Amino acid sequence: MPLGLRHIAALIALSGSTLCHAQPVPERPVIQTIPDTDPEVIEDWIEQLGNEDWLMRDLATLEIAELDPGVSLETLELYVTREDFTLEQRSRLWLACLRRFQMRSKGALGVQFGEVRVGAIEVIPIPDDPEFPASMVLRRGDQIALVEDRIMDSTFSLRAEILSRDPGEILPVTIIRNGRTNSYDLRLGAYSNLTGGARMESQMLVTALQRRWERRGIELPKTGSVGAAIDLDDWQRAAFPEGVVPDPREPELMAPRGKVIGPGLPESPDGTRRARVIINVWTDQMDFVDQTDRQRALLTGERLQPEIALLNFYLRQQVQYQADISVEQRDEVIAQLESELEQIEQRIERVRAEIESIRGPDESP
């Protein structure tokens, strides 16, 4: 495949930063008049991701990531679940998807954030603006608790939910207003129309793309890791061989800084589904054990906090529905409320079971 001048120039300009780091750039409007690239051409570029020539692999990455305007994120998403890719091919395609996602138009709610608590993100909508329909539904002081059935534990998680959707899409939220819960389908405006939109950091874009894929049922094949089979006991035996006591006066005898991965620690709740934590192993086994226990407690607490907030939200809903049933006069409305109350009570039991699972048998309530 011949290299045109524009390909070479783009490769020189972009290969250093685009492929390694997805840096935030000003959002570009989508040009609707550009025709789709022939599927056979895209298929060829995808195959070139595994070319023996490094330059061709890099060029193919650039073409599908941004140089070919007729390649869409939706088209690339058709390929990301292929199981015959090498790790490098999959990584390059993932970067191309991230770049396409970075350049496409994204949704916006049209709010500022006030007080932030897990399960209660206070929003301050901009004055009624037809470009942001949610501004005419939300009221100052409303607290967004859920998006779909996912508890909002920070402005980061809420922004990721919003940016993972296109302008005009629906954001299904449950809010707390004057002590009562209410559910709304909020239609999103465009991020590009915001006059003071918050900067989209690389991690925000990664998380938003992940949320988009979770909703669309796109799951990347899992890549095995040597570390996944190494548990804490293995690390401890490697760091402290039997009969050998590290001497703090002899640095070469000190065990290295290591990543503990796998069944010995709970998963981190940051959305990346990683179970990885850094352990500094210093002078003796007690340091190792103490640090491991602290990390375990920290990650357990991070997992528990949103679950407890979700439980409290459902308990609030339970009380609200019970009160509504007690004053309602119409049988058909009572029947509907009782049906919804039953669903809430089932959710309460599921969340309680999840909390107990996270705490484990040795944790007190």
C-alpha positions in Angstrom: 0.0 0.0 0.0 1.7 3.3 -1.1 2.3 6.0 1.4 1.0 9.4 0.3 2.6 12.7 1.4 -0.3 13.4 3.7 0.1 10.0 5.3 3.8 10.6 5.9 3.3 14.1 7.2 0.5 13.0 9.5 2.7 10.1 10.8 5.6 12.4 11.6 3.3 14.9 13.4 1.1 12.5 15.3 2.8 9.2 15.9 4.7 10.4 19.0 1.7 11.6 21.1 -1.5 10.3 19.6 -0.7 6.6 20.0 0.7 6.8 23.5 -1.6 9.2 25.2 -5.2 10.3 24.5 -4.7 14.0 25.3 -7.9 16.2 25.5 -8.5 18.3 22.5 -11.2 20.8 21.7 -14.3 18.9 20.5 -14.8 19.0 16.7 -18.3 19.0 15.2 -19.3 15.9 13.3 -19.6 16.6 9.6 -22.7 14.7 8.5 -22.0 15.0 4.8 -18.9 12.8 4.7 -19.7 9.5 3.1 -18.8 6.3 4.9 -15.6 4.6 3.8 -15.9 1.4 1.9 -16.1 -1.5 4.4 -13.4 -3.4 2.4 -11.0 -0.5 2.9 -11.6 -0.4 6.6 -11.2 -4.2 6.8 -7.9 -3.8 5.0 -6.7 -1.1 7.5 -7.8 -3.4 10.4 -5.7 -6.2 9.0 -2.7 -3.9 8.6 -2.7 -3.5 12.4 -1.0 -6.9 12.4 1.5 -6.1 9.5 5.1 -7.2 10.1 6.2 -3.7 9.2 6.0 -1.3 12.3 5.5 1.7 10.0 2.5 0.1 8.4 1.0 -0.8 11.7 1.4 2.8 12.8 0.0 4.2 9.6 -3.0 1.8 9.9 -3.6 3.0 13.4 -3.6 6.6 12.3 -5.8 6.1 9.4 -8.6 4.4 11.3 -8.1 6.7 14.3 -8.5 10.0 12.6 -7.0 10.5 9.1 -9.8 8.8 7.2 -12.9 10.9 7.9 -15.3 8.2 6.7 -14.5 5.8 9.5 -16.9 6.0 12.4 -16.6 4.8 16.0 -19.6 2.6 15.4 -17.7 0.8 12.6 -14.6 0.2 14.7 -16.8 -1.1 17.5 -17.7 -4.0 15.2 -14.1 -5.2 15.3 -13.1 -4.7 19.0 -14.5 -8.1 20.2 -12.5 -10.2 17.7 -10.6 -12.9 19.5 -8.0 -13.5 16.9 -6.2 -10.2 17.5 -2.8 -10.0 19.1 -2.5 -7.9 22.2 -0.8 -5.2 20.1 -3.6 -5.2 17.5 -6.2 -4.9 20.2 -4.4 -2.1 21.9 -4.0 -0.2 18.6 -7.7 -0.7 17.8 -8.7 0.4 21.3 -6.6 3.6 20.9 -8.3 4.3 17.5 -11.7 3.9 19.1 -10.7 6.2 21.9 -9.6 8.8 19.4 -12.8 8.6 17.4 -14.7 8.9 20.6 -12.7 11.9 21.6 -13.5 13.7 18.3 -17.2 13.0 18.2 -19.9 15.2 19.6 -20.9 14.4 23.1 -23.9 15.0 25.3 -24.2 17.7 28.0 -26.8 18.2 30.8 -26.3 21.9 31.2 -25.7 22.0 35.0 -23.2 23.0 37.5 -22.5 20.9 40.6 -23.2 22.0 44.2 -22.8 19.8 47.3 -21.5 16.4 46.4 -22.2 13.3 48.5 -22.3 9.7 47.5 -25.8 9.1 46.1 -26.7 12.8 46.1 -25.0 15.0 43.5 -26.5 18.4 43.8 -27.1 20.1 40.4 -27.6 23.8 39.6 -29.2 24.0 36.1 -28.4 26.9 33.8 -31.4 29.2 33.1 -34.1 27.7 30.9 -32.3 27.0 27.6 -34.0 25.1 24.7 -30.5 23.8 23.7 -30.4 21.9 27.1 -33.8 20.4 27.7 -32.8 19.2 31.1 -32.5 22.8 32.3 -36.3 23.1 32.0 -36.9 19.9 34.1 -34.3 20.1 36.8 -34.6 22.6 39.7 -31.9 24.2 41.7 -31.0 21.9 44.6 -32.1 18.7 42.9 -29.8 15.8 43.8 -29.1 13.2 41.2 -28.9 9.8 43.0 -29.0 7.3 40.2 -28.4 7.1 36.5 -30.3 4.0 35.3 -29.7 1.7 38.4 -26.2 2.9 39.0 -25.5 5.0 42.1 -23.6 8.2 41.5 -20.7 8.4 43.9 -19.0 11.5 42.4 -19.2 14.2 39.8 -16.7 12.2 37.8 -19.1 9.2 37.5 -22.0 11.5 36.6 -20.0 13.3 34.0 -18.8 10.0 32.5 -22.4 8.9 32.2 -23.4 12.1 30.4 -20.4 12.2 28.0 -20.8 8.6 27.1 -24.1 9.6 25.3 -24.6 11.6 22.2 -26.5 14.9 22.0 -30.2 14.2 21.9 -29.9 10.9 23.7 -31.8 10.2 27.0 -30.2 10.2 30.4 -32.5 8.2 32.7 -32.0 9.7 36.2 -33.6 9.4 39.6 -33.3 12.5 41.7 -34.1 13.6 45.2 -36.2 16.7 45.4 -37.6 18.0 48.7 -37.0 14.7 50.3 -38.8 12.7 47.6 -37.4 10.6 44.8 -38.5 11.2 41.3 -37.4 9.6 38.0 -37.0 11.5 34.8 -35.7 10.9 31.2 -33.5 13.9 30.5 -32.7 14.7 26.9 -29.1 15.8 26.5 -27.8 18.9 24.7 -24.4 19.2 23.1 -21.2 19.6 25.0 -19.9 21.9 22.2 -22.7 24.4 23.0 -21.6 24.8 26.6 -19.9 28.1 27.3 -17.9 26.8 30.3 -17.7 23.1 29.9 -15.3 21.3 32.2 -12.1 19.9 30.6 -12.3 16.3 29.4 -9.2 14.6 30.9 -7.9 11.4 29.4 -9.2 9.2 32.2 -12.7 10.8 31.8 -12.7 9.9 28.2 -11.6 6.4 28.9 -14.3 5.9 31.5 -17.0 7.4 29.3 -16.1 5.1 26.4 -16.2 2.2 28.8 -19.7 3.2 30.0 -20.8 3.4 26.4 -19.5 -0.1 25.7 -21.2 -1.5 28.8 -24.5 -0.2 27.7 -24.0 -1.6 24.2 -22.9 -5.0 25.4 -19.4 -4.6 24.0 -16.9 -6.6 26.1 -13.3 -6.9 25.2 -11.8 -10.4 25.4 -9.9 -10.8 28.6 -6.1 -10.9 28.4 -4.4 -13.3 30.7 -1.6 -12.1 33.0 1.1 -14.0 34.9 0.3 -11.8 37.9 -3.3 -13.1 38.0 -2.0 -16.4 39.3 0.1 -15.0 42.0 -1.6 -14.5 45.3 -0.4 -12.8 48.5 1.1 -15.9 49.9 3.2 -16.3 46.8 4.4 -12.7 47.1 5.2 -13.2 50.8 7.2 -16.4 50.1 9.1 -14.7 47.3 9.8 -11.6 49.4 10.8 -13.5 52.5 12.4 -16.8 51.7 12.3 -19.2 54.7 15.3 -18.7 56.9 16.3 -15.4 55.3 15.7 -12.2 57.3 16.2 -8.9 55.3 18.6 -6.5 56.9 17.6 -2.8 56.7 21.3 -1.9 56.6 21.7 -4.0 53.4 19.5 -2.5 50.7 20.2 -5.3 48.2 18.5 -7.7 50.6 15.3 -5.6 50.7 12.4 -7.0 48.8 11.3 -4.9 45.7 8.2 -2.7 45.3 5.6 -5.0 43.7 2.1 -5.2 42.2 -0.2 -7.6 43.9 -2.8 -8.9 41.5 -5.4 -11.5 41.9 -7.6 -13.3 44.4 -5.8 -12.0 47.5 -7.3 -8.6 47.3 -10.8 -7.2 46.4 -11.4 -5.4 43.1 -11.0 -1.6 42.9 -14.3 0.1 42.3 -12.9 2.7 39.9 -14.7 1.3 36.8 -11.6 -0.3 35.4 -12.3 -3.6 37.0 -8.7 -4.0 38.2 -7.6 -5.9 41.2 -4.2 -4.4 41.5 -2.5 -2.6 44.3 1.1 -1.5 45.0 2.7 -3.0 48.0 6.1 -1.6 49.3 7.8 -4.5 51.0 10.4 -3.0 53.4 12.3 -4.8 56.2 10.1 -7.6 57.5 7.0 -9.7 57.1 5.0 -7.6 59.5 5.4 -4.5 57.3 4.2 -6.6 54.3 1.2 -7.9 56.2 0.3 -4.5 57.7 0.4 -2.8 54.3 -1.6 -5.5 52.7 -4.3 -5.3 55.5 -4.4 -1.5 55.1 -4.9 -1.8 51.3 -7.5 -4.4 51.8 -9.4 -2.2 54.2 -9.1 0.8 51.9 -10.4 -1.1 48.8 -13.2 -2.7 50.8 -14.3 0.7 52.1 -14.3 2.1 48.6 -16.5 -0.7 47.5 -18.8 -0.5 50.5 -19.5 3.2 50.3 -21.6 3.3 47.1 -23.4 0.1 48.1 -24.4 1.6 51.5 -25.5 4.8 49.7 -27.6 2.7 47.3 -29.1 0.8 50.2 -30.0 4.1 52.0 -31.6 5.3 48.8 -33.8 2.3 48.4 -34.8 2.5 52.1 -35.8 6.1 51.5 -37.9 4.9 48.5 -39.5 2.1 50.6 -40.6 4.6 53.3 -41.9 7.0 50.6 -44.0 4.2 48.8 -45.4 2.9 52.1 -46.5 6.5 53.0 -48.1 6.9 49.6 -50.0 3.6 49.9 -51.3 4.5 53.3 -53.1 7.7 52.0 -54.0 6.6 48.5 -57.8 5.9 47.9 -57.8 4.4 44.4 -57.4 0.6 44.3 -55.7 0.6 40.9 -53.0 3.1 42.1 -52.5 1.2 45.3 -51.9 -2.0 43.3 -49.3 -0.3 41.2 -47.6 1.2 44.2 -47.5 -2.1 46.0 -46.0 -3.8 42.9 -43.3 -1.1 42.8 -42.7 -1.4 46.5 -42.2 -5.1 46.1 -39.5 -4.5 43.5 -37.8 -2.0 45.8 -37.8 -4.5 48.7 -36.2 -7.1 46.4 -33.5 -4.5 45.5 -32.9 -3.8 49.2 -32.3 -7.5 49.8 -29.9 -7.8 46.9 -27.9 -4.8 48.0 -27.7 -6.1 51.6 -26.4 -9.4 50.3 -23.8 -7.6 48.3 -22.7 -5.6 51.3 -22.3 -8.7 53.4 -20.3 -10.3 50.5 -17.9 -7.3 50.4 -17.5 -7.2 54.2 -16.8 -10.9 54.4 -17.4 -13.3 57.3 -14.9 -11.6 59.6 -16.2 -8.0 59.2 -18.6 -6.6 61.7 -21.7 -4.7 60.5 
